[in-house]
């Protein structure tokens, strides 16, 4: 999969990207239980485009600019009308050997404003799983 092909409801994302830059940490309070979490955003990309990657808690400090990373079973979330790539608890992220491409930062898909997909419009949700049709 290529970064330029990602959409607001992309799931099961497998992609290899280059880390371009990193933003400062920020703290977020969980709406579920009030616990505090640390989040760091990285601009990552492949030859087709770039996107912001959000890493939480223990994973927040694992990357440096210039690293190449393989993400498996990631997903795209819409935050404030903009797409963010996430690894999540069921995803996997690992630093890999340098690749033969540079990230295309001219096509940053996180810059585009998108609609958050309605819950029942997301892929792989049918009647038997609670989707509305």
Phi, psi and omega per residue, in radians:
X1 nan 2.561 3.120
X2 -1.900 2.643 -3.121
X3 -1.041 -0.703 -3.118
X4 -1.101 -0.357 -3.134
X5 -1.500 -0.123 -3.099
X6 -1.249 2.496 3.109
X7 -2.271 3.061 -3.075
X8 -1.112 -0.296 3.135
X9 -2.037 0.378 -3.132
X10 -1.174 2.304 3.104
X11 -2.279 2.893 3.139
X12 0.918 0.801 -3.090
X13 -1.409 2.143 3.015
X14 -2.051 2.036 -3.047
X15 -2.659 2.599 3.014
X16 -1.956 2.235 -3.035
X17 -2.379 2.813 3.027
X18 -1.760 2.418 3.064
X19 -1.442 2.099 -3.092
X20 -1.635 -0.865 -3.107
X21 -2.668 2.938 -3.116
X22 -2.329 2.458 3.089
X23 -1.717 2.950 3.104
X24 -1.192 2.730 3.061
X25 -1.097 2.705 2.928
X26 -2.493 2.698 3.129
X27 -1.815 2.450 3.138
X28 -2.251 2.460 3.110
X29 -1.763 2.239 -3.128
X30 -1.156 2.364 3.066
X31 -1.316 -0.392 -3.110
X32 -1.271 -0.935 -3.020
X33 -2.235 0.058 3.102
X34 1.377 0.076 3.136
X35 -1.291 2.704 -3.119
X36 -1.709 2.379 3.114
X37 -2.215 2.633 3.103
X38 -1.784 2.295 -3.121
X39 -2.209 2.411 3.058
X40 -2.282 2.399 3.137
X41 -1.905 2.386 3.123
X42 -2.085 2.419 2.972
X43 -1.526 2.077 -3.123
X44 -2.210 2.746 3.121
X45 -2.945 2.956 3.016
X46 -2.157 -2.909 -3.079
X47 -1.199 -0.264 -3.117
X48 -1.601 -0.435 -3.097
X49 3.001 -3.048 -3.135
X50 -2.373 2.832 -3.120
X51 -2.705 2.713 3.056
X52 -1.421 2.317 3.100
X53 -1.888 2.184 3.103
X54 -1.752 2.196 3.074
X55 -2.080 2.387 -3.007
X56 -1.932 2.565 2.966
X57 0.833 -1.976 -3.044
X58 -1.107 -0.500 -3.115
X59 -1.467 -0.180 -2.981
X60 -1.035 -0.550 -3.066
X61 -1.856 0.270 -3.002
X62 -1.428 -0.198 -3.047
X63 -2.067 2.695 3.070
X64 -2.290 2.626 3.043
X65 -0.971 2.379 -3.099
X66 1.733 -0.298 3.076
X67 -1.217 2.626 2.960
X68 -1.908 2.400 -2.980
X69 -2.308 2.421 3.031
X70 -1.832 2.146 3.102
X71 -1.945 2.266 3.096
X72 -2.145 2.410 3.118
X73 1.030 0.669 3.047
X74 -1.421 3.140 3.092
X75 -2.644 2.806 3.112
X76 -1.822 2.296 3.040
X77 -2.019 2.669 3.075
X78 -1.817 2.098 -3.122
X79 -2.152 2.048 -3.139
X80 1.052 0.525 3.126
X81 1.462 0.143 -3.122
X82 -2.256 2.528 -3.075
X83 -1.339 2.469 3.039
X84 -2.310 2.364 3.046
X85 -1.489 2.350 3.140
X86 -2.267 2.640 3.094
X87 -1.614 -0.751 3.112
X88 1.268 3.085 -3.085
X89 -1.302 -0.390 -3.118
X90 -1.726 -0.047 3.140
X91 -1.602 2.996 -3.122
X92 -2.322 2.436 3.089
X93 -2.385 2.348 3.109
X94 -2.603 2.523 3.053
X95 -1.313 2.328 -3.117
X96 -2.094 2.997 3.100
X97 -1.082 2.718 3.138
X98 -0.952 2.460 -3.117
X99 -1.838 3.026 -3.092
X100 -1.702 0.632 3.082
X101 -2.465 2.809 3.029
X102 -2.048 2.570 -3.122
X103 -1.170 2.400 3.088
X104 -1.594 1.713 -3.114
X105 -1.494 -0.114 3.097
X106 -1.242 -0.454 3.135
X107 -1.949 1.280 -3.132
X108 -1.529 1.842 -3.091
X109 -1.212 -0.295 3.070
X110 -1.292 -0.324 3.125
X111 -1.311 -0.451 -3.124
X112 -1.297 2.386 3.070
X113 -1.443 2.287 -3.107
X114 -2.287 2.824 3.056
X115 -1.506 2.445 3.016
X116 -1.214 2.238 -3.134
X117 -1.141 2.447 3.057
X118 -1.171 2.524 -3.022
X119 -0.952 -0.694 -3.084
X120 -1.459 -0.063 3.086
X121 -1.637 -0.081 -3.076
X122 -1.227 2.586 3.136
X123 -1.071 2.737 3.079
X124 1.084 0.470 3.037
X125 -2.100 1.998 -3.141
X126 -2.122 -3.011 -3.109
X127 -0.994 -0.766 -3.060
X128 -1.227 -0.211 3.113
X129 -1.914 0.247 3.057
X130 1.693 0.063 3.103
X131 -1.262 2.668 -3.130
X132 -1.762 2.252 3.106
X133 -2.404 nan nan
